[in-house]
Amino acid sequence: MRAGLLRHEIELEREVETVADSGAVVKAWQHYADRRAELRQSTADEFLNGTVEGASQKAVFVIRWTEGVKVGDRLLHAGKAWQIVGLVEIGVQRGLELMVIGS
């Protein structure tokens, strides 16, 4: 992983549930990390051989290793939210490929 390719700033968020005073369950996205990333318009074996249809809605972000990233989290990049649908570890805790779909 080359630092010069990590040109994009992203924010990682996780959905959390809280209970309001009224007793209603409220879902919200909670920020948990800021990272620099390389943006690839797909790959990761062309999104696990899903033959990139609607490529503008699928992408792969490559980041340095970050503990706790999970499928179901989302990332924000350039004002757009992307749902994390897959993770691939690069090396032994060197980095992560985040396979995402635009939401």
PyMOL commands that set and color helices and strands:
alter all, ss='L'
color gray80, all
select helices_A, chain A and resi 3-5+44-49+55-57
alter helices_A, ss='H'
color red, helices_A
select strands_A, chain A and resi 8-19+25-40+58-64+74-77+80-90+95-102
alter strands_A, ss='S'
color yellow, strands_A
deselect
rebuild
show_as cartoon
